[in-house]
Amino acid sequence: MITFSFTSEYSIICTLPSPATLEKQQQIWHIADLARQLPYINEVVVGMNNFTVYFQAEISPDTLEQQLKQLWVNHSQQQLSYPSKLIDIPVHYGGEFGEDLFDVANYHNTTPQQIIQRHTSVTYTVFMMGFQPGFPYLGGLPENLHTPRREQPRTKVPAGSVGIGGSQTGIYPFSSPGGWQIIGRTTIPLFDIKQTPPVLLKAGDQIRFIAEKIYL
C-alpha cells in the first residue's frame, strides 16, 4: 500500500514498501507522469520505490493528497509497458579499472572470473536516475552479486566506474567520492552537455554489460 508524507510545506513523498521491484517502479513512473499533469505542480522527482511532488501554494496539501490517492486507486493496477532502448556498455574489468573485483570475489567465495560472468549474464533496467546527472540505479543484479558497500568510501572514484552497492549496480558518470565496490570501468559517456538530452539513459532503459577486457 502506498503511503503519503509531507516533507515540507510544499512537497509530499509517495512511497511503496520495500523491496524495489521492476513492477513497482513501473507503477511509480506511471503515477508520477500523471501527477505532472495536475494543476499547481512544480516538479515530480522519481526515486527508488517513491516519488516526490513539489507543489504551489495555490493548492491545499489535503486536496493534493486526495488527488494523488485517487490517481493511485484509478491507475495502479494497469498493465504497463514503456518505450525504452537497450544499450551495450563495454567494460574493462579488474586491475586498475576495477580495484574491488577481488574483494567482491572473496566476499562471495568465488573467483573474479565468476563475478564478471555473473555481472554480464543479465539485462538490467534503469530503475531511477540520481546522485549525479546521468547516474543510473540499475535493477536486476543477481542475488549472488549483492555486496555491501565499502566500509571506507573512496575520496575519488573515476568517471565511468562500474560498481556494486548492496542489491544494485550502477555507473559513475563523473569522478566523485563514492562507497560502491568498483569492479570495472567504461569509456562510454553517460552525460554529454553537447547532446540533447545530455544524459544517455532514462528510467526504463535497459543495459547489458560487455566484458571488453579483463585484468586479473
Phi, psi and chi 1 to 4 in degrees:
 res  aa     phi    psi   chi1   chi2   chi3   chi4
   1 MET       -  134.5  176.7   62.1   68.1      -
   2 ILE   -76.8  144.9 -165.1  166.0      -      -
   3 THR  -120.3  155.4   59.6      -      -      -
   4 PHE  -125.7  128.5  -58.6   86.7      -      -
   5 SER  -140.3  130.8  -56.1      -      -      -
   6 PHE   -78.9  128.2  -71.3   93.7      -      -
   7 THR  -102.6  -10.6   53.4      -      -      -
   8 SER  -163.6 -175.6   75.2      -      -      -
   9 GLU   -63.3  -27.8 -170.9  176.0    4.1      -
  10 TYR  -131.1   35.9  -60.9  115.9      -      -
  11 SER  -150.2  145.3   62.5      -      -      -
  12 ILE  -137.3  135.5 -178.2  172.5      -      -
  13 ILE  -105.7  134.8 -172.7  168.6      -      -
  14 CYS  -112.5  119.8  -47.6      -      -      -
  15 THR  -128.5  136.7  -53.3      -      -      -
  16 LEU  -101.4  153.5  -74.6  174.1      -      -
  17 PRO   -68.9  152.2   24.0  -33.0      -      -
  18 SER   -69.3  159.5  -63.4      -      -      -
  19 PRO   -85.4  164.9   33.3  -36.5      -      -
  20 ALA   -73.9  134.7      -      -      -      -
  21 THR  -132.5  162.9   65.6      -      -      -
  22 LEU   -61.5  -41.3  178.6   56.5      -      -
  23 GLU   -60.6  -43.4 -178.1 -179.8    8.3      -
  24 LYS   -64.3  -43.8  -70.5 -180.0 -178.0  178.0
  25 GLN   -62.7  -38.6  -74.7  -60.8  115.4      -
  26 GLN   -62.0  -40.8  -72.6  175.2  -28.3      -
  27 GLN   -64.9  -40.6  -63.6  -65.7  -14.3      -
  28 ILE   -64.6  -44.6  -76.6  172.0      -      -
  29 TRP   -57.1  -42.5  -58.6  -25.8      -      -
  30 HIS   -66.6  -50.4 -179.3   54.0      -      -
  31 ILE   -65.7  -36.4  -56.4  -59.7      -      -
  32 ALA   -62.4  -40.6      -      -      -      -
  33 ASP   -61.0  -41.9  -75.5  -17.3      -      -
  34 LEU   -67.4  -38.3  -64.9  173.3      -      -
  35 ALA   -64.1  -32.1      -      -      -      -
  36 ARG   -63.9  -21.0  -68.0 -175.5  178.7   99.5
  37 GLN   -89.1   -6.8  -58.9  171.7   32.0      -
  38 LEU   -71.3  151.8  -64.7  173.2      -      -
  39 PRO   -70.3  150.4   23.2  -32.4      -      -
  40 TYR    69.8   26.4  -51.7  116.6      -      -
  41 ILE  -102.9  127.7  -59.3  -56.7      -      -
  42 ASN   -85.7  -43.8  -72.4  -30.7      -      -
  43 GLU  -163.0  150.4 -172.6  178.0   12.2      -
  44 VAL  -128.7  123.5  179.4      -      -      -
  45 VAL  -115.1  120.4  178.5      -      -      -
  46 VAL   -85.0  134.9  170.6      -      -      -
  47 GLY  -121.6 -163.8      -      -      -      -
  48 MET   -87.6  111.8 -167.7   67.4   64.6      -
  49 ASN    67.3   19.2 -100.3    4.8      -      -
  50 ASN  -160.8  165.8   64.3   68.1      -      -
  51 PHE  -145.0  150.1   63.2   93.4      -      -
  52 THR  -115.0  132.6  -58.5      -      -      -
  53 VAL  -108.4  125.5  178.7      -      -      -
  54 TYR  -105.2  123.4  -62.2   88.0      -      -
  55 PHE  -127.9  166.2   57.1   94.2      -      -
  56 GLN   -91.6  164.2  -59.0  169.2   17.6      -
  57 ALA   -69.3  -16.2      -      -      -      -
  58 GLU   -67.9  -18.6  -74.3   79.7   -2.6      -
  59 ILE  -111.9  138.1 -173.2  170.6      -      -
  60 SER   -76.5  145.3   75.3      -      -      -
  61 PRO   -55.5  -40.9  -27.0   35.6      -      -
  62 ASP   -64.0  -40.1  -71.2  -16.8      -      -
  63 THR   -64.4  -44.8  -62.7      -      -      -
  64 LEU   -63.1  -42.8  177.1   60.1      -      -
  65 GLU   -59.1  -42.1 -178.1  175.5   -2.9      -
  66 GLN   -65.0  -38.1  -70.6  -55.5  -48.1      -
  67 GLN   -64.6  -42.0  -70.2  178.4  -16.4      -
  68 LEU   -67.3  -40.2  -67.7  171.5      -      -
  69 LYS   -61.2  -41.2  -73.9  180.0  177.9  178.1
  70 GLN   -67.6  -38.4 -163.8   60.1   50.0      -
  71 LEU   -57.8  -43.7  -74.6 -179.8      -      -
  72 TRP   -65.7  -44.2 -169.8  -98.0      -      -
  73 VAL   -61.9  -40.6  169.4      -      -      -
  74 ASN   -78.6  -27.4  -68.1  -16.2      -      -
  75 HIS  -125.9   -7.9  -60.7  -79.1      -      -
  76 SER   -71.1  -17.2   63.4      -      -      -
  77 GLN   -97.2    5.1  -60.8  -55.1  -46.1      -
  78 GLN   -70.2  145.4  -67.2 -177.0    9.3      -
  79 GLN   -81.5  122.6  -64.3  -62.9  -45.4      -
  80 LEU  -117.9  148.7  -56.0  172.2      -      -
  81 SER  -142.6  146.2   62.2      -      -      -
  82 TYR  -125.3  137.4  -73.7   84.9      -      -
  83 PRO   -63.7  131.8   22.7  -32.3      -      -
  84 SER  -149.9  166.4   64.2      -      -      -
  85 LYS  -118.0  155.2   55.5 -177.5  178.7  -71.3
  86 LEU  -109.5  125.0  172.5   63.2      -      -
  87 ILE  -124.0  130.0  -63.1  178.7      -      -
  88 ASP   -88.1  129.8  -71.7  -18.7      -      -
  89 ILE  -112.2  107.7  -57.4  -68.0      -      -
  90 PRO   -73.2  137.4   26.4  -32.3      -      -
  91 VAL  -132.2  137.1  178.2      -      -      -
  92 HIS   -91.7  114.0  -69.8 -164.2      -      -
  93 TYR   -96.0  139.9  -75.7   95.8      -      -
  94 GLY    79.8 -173.4      -      -      -      -
  95 GLY    60.0 -144.9      -      -      -      -
  96 GLU   -69.1  -15.6   63.7  177.6  -57.7      -
  97 PHE   -88.1  -21.1  -55.0  103.8      -      -
  98 GLY  -140.9   74.0      -      -      -      -
  99 GLU   -66.7  -19.5  -62.2  176.7   86.2      -
 100 ASP  -101.4    6.6  -62.2  -39.6      -      -
 101 LEU   -58.4  -45.6  177.8   61.0      -      -
 102 PHE   -68.2  -36.2  -82.6   84.2      -      -
 103 ASP   -65.0  -40.4  -71.2  -19.3      -      -
 104 VAL   -64.2  -41.9  172.8      -      -      -
 105 ALA   -62.2  -43.0      -      -      -      -
 106 ASN   -64.0  -38.6  -72.2  -24.0      -      -
 107 TYR   -60.7  -35.5  177.7   83.0      -      -
 108 HIS   -98.5    9.5  -68.9  -76.2      -      -
 109 ASN    53.4   47.0  -62.6  -49.1      -      -
 110 THR  -144.2 -167.7 -171.6      -      -      -
 111 THR  -101.6  156.6   64.1      -      -      -
 112 PRO   -57.0  -37.9  -25.9   35.0      -      -
 113 GLN   -59.7  -40.0  -66.4   93.5  -32.5      -
 114 GLN   -69.0  -36.2 -175.5   61.9   30.5      -
 115 ILE   -61.8  -44.2  -64.8  -61.7      -      -
 116 ILE   -63.5  -43.2  -64.4  168.3      -      -
 117 GLN   -60.1  -43.8 -169.1  -79.8  -34.5      -
 118 ARG   -64.5  -42.4  -65.5  174.4 -174.5  176.1
 119 HIS   -67.6  -30.3 -164.9 -109.3      -      -
 120 THR   -97.1    3.6   56.8      -      -      -
 121 SER   -89.0   -8.9   66.6      -      -      -
 122 VAL  -127.1  164.8  -61.0      -      -      -
 123 THR  -102.4  128.0  -61.0      -      -      -
 124 TYR   -99.5  155.6  -60.0   90.6      -      -
 125 THR  -117.3  135.7  -60.0      -      -      -
 126 VAL   -72.5  109.7  179.5      -      -      -
 127 PHE   -78.3  -38.3  -87.8   19.1      -      -
 128 MET  -162.9  163.4   61.5  167.6  -76.9      -
 129 MET  -110.4  142.6  -53.3  -65.1  -67.6      -
 130 GLY   176.8 -175.5      -      -      -      -
 131 PHE    71.2  -56.7  169.6   55.3      -      -
 132 GLN  -132.4  156.8  -63.8  177.3  -22.0      -
 133 PRO   -58.4  119.4  -23.4   33.8      -      -
 134 GLY    92.1    0.0      -      -      -      -
 135 PHE   -78.7  118.7 -173.4  104.0      -      -
 136 PRO   -95.5  127.3   33.4  -31.0      -      -
 137 TYR   -89.6  115.5  -73.9   86.1      -      -
 138 LEU  -101.9  129.3  -56.9  176.3      -      -
 139 GLY   -93.8  153.1      -      -      -      -
 140 GLY   112.2    3.2      -      -      -      -
 141 LEU   -62.6  125.9 -175.0   71.4      -      -
 142 PRO   -55.2  143.8  -24.9   34.3      -      -
 143 GLU   -60.2  -30.1 -170.6  170.5   -9.1      -
 144 ASN   -78.6   11.7   56.5   10.5      -      -
 145 LEU  -118.6   -1.8  -78.0 -179.5      -      -
 146 HIS   -61.4  123.0  -67.5 -172.2      -      -
 147 THR  -140.7  131.3  -48.6      -      -      -
 148 PRO   -60.8  152.1  -19.4   31.1      -      -
 149 ARG   -62.0  163.4  -68.8  166.6  171.2   79.4
 150 ARG   -62.8  141.1  -69.5  172.0   52.1   86.4
 151 GLU   -64.7  -34.5  -68.4 -175.3    6.7      -
 152 GLN  -116.8  101.5 -176.2   68.2   39.0      -
 153 PRO   -61.0  152.8  -21.8   32.8      -      -
 154 ARG   -82.0  147.9  -70.2 -173.3  171.2   89.8
 155 THR   -78.3  -19.4   57.7      -      -      -
 156 LYS  -148.1  116.6 -176.2  177.1 -178.7 -179.6
 157 VAL  -108.8  125.0  174.7      -      -      -
 158 PRO   -63.9  150.0  -21.7   33.1      -      -
 159 ALA   -58.4  140.8      -      -      -      -
 160 GLY    89.2   -3.6      -      -      -      -
 161 SER   -66.2  136.8  -68.5      -      -      -
 162 VAL  -103.7  124.0  177.0      -      -      -
 163 GLY  -133.3  167.1      -      -      -      -
 164 ILE  -120.3  130.5  -66.8  173.8      -      -
 165 GLY  -134.6  100.8      -      -      -      -
 166 GLY    68.2 -120.4      -      -      -      -
 167 SER   -98.1   12.9   61.2      -      -      -
 168 GLN  -129.0  160.9  -67.3 -177.0  -55.5      -
 169 THR  -127.0  156.9 -173.1      -      -      -
 170 GLY  -164.4  178.3      -      -      -      -
 171 ILE  -131.5  130.6  -48.9  167.0      -      -
 172 TYR   -81.3  114.9  -72.8   75.2      -      -
 173 PRO   -70.7  -29.6  -16.1   29.5      -      -
 174 PHE  -129.5  157.4  -57.6   98.5      -      -
 175 SER   -66.5  134.2  174.8      -      -      -
 176 SER  -166.8  167.9   77.2      -      -      -
 177 PRO   -63.2  153.7  -20.0   31.7      -      -
 178 GLY  -173.0  152.4      -      -      -      -
 179 GLY  -116.3    8.6      -      -      -      -
 180 TRP   -77.3  157.2  -73.1   28.7      -      -
 181 GLN   -77.6  115.7  -54.6  -77.8   -6.3      -
 182 ILE   -90.8  118.8  -56.3  -55.9      -      -
 183 ILE  -113.5   -8.7   61.4  173.8      -      -
 184 GLY  -172.7 -174.8      -      -      -      -
 185 ARG  -152.2  145.4 -165.1 -177.0  -51.8  168.2
 186 THR  -118.7  155.4 -177.3      -      -      -
 187 THR   -98.3   -1.0   58.6      -      -      -
 188 ILE   -69.8  122.6  -62.8  -69.1      -      -
 189 PRO   -74.0  129.8   25.8  -31.1      -      -
 190 LEU   -93.8  -12.8  -87.2   68.0      -      -
 191 PHE  -142.6  127.6 -175.6   91.5      -      -
 192 ASP  -142.0  108.8 -175.4  -10.8      -      -
 193 ILE   -62.0  -19.4 -165.1   63.5      -      -
 194 LYS   -81.5  -12.3  -61.2  177.1 -177.4  178.1
 195 GLN   -96.6  158.5  -60.3  -64.1  -40.1      -
 196 THR  -127.2  111.1  -56.6      -      -      -
 197 PRO   -74.3  162.8   29.7  -35.3      -      -
 198 PRO   -73.7  -17.2   25.1  -33.2      -      -
 199 VAL   -94.7  141.0  -66.9      -      -      -
 200 LEU   -72.2  -35.4  177.2   65.5      -      -
 201 LEU  -120.0  160.4  -59.3  165.9      -      -
 202 LYS  -141.2  164.8   68.3  179.1 -173.2  -55.1
 203 ALA   -56.9  133.0      -      -      -      -
 204 GLY   100.7  -20.0      -      -      -      -
 205 ASP   -67.9  161.4  -75.6  -15.8      -      -
 206 GLN  -120.1  150.3  -64.4 -176.0  -50.5      -
 207 ILE  -132.9  140.0  -78.5 -180.0      -      -
 208 ARG  -121.4  131.5  -69.3 -176.6  -57.0 -156.4
 209 PHE   -89.5  132.9  -69.5  108.5      -      -
 210 ILE  -116.5  126.7  -51.4  -62.5      -      -
 211 ALA   -76.6   97.9      -      -      -      -
 212 GLU   -75.8  -46.2 -173.9  171.8   46.5      -
 213 LYS  -143.2  150.4  -70.3 -171.3  177.5  179.0
 214 ILE  -126.6  130.1  -62.9  174.1      -      -
 215 TYR  -121.0  113.4  -60.0   87.7      -      -
 216 LEU  -120.0      -  -59.8  175.0      -      -
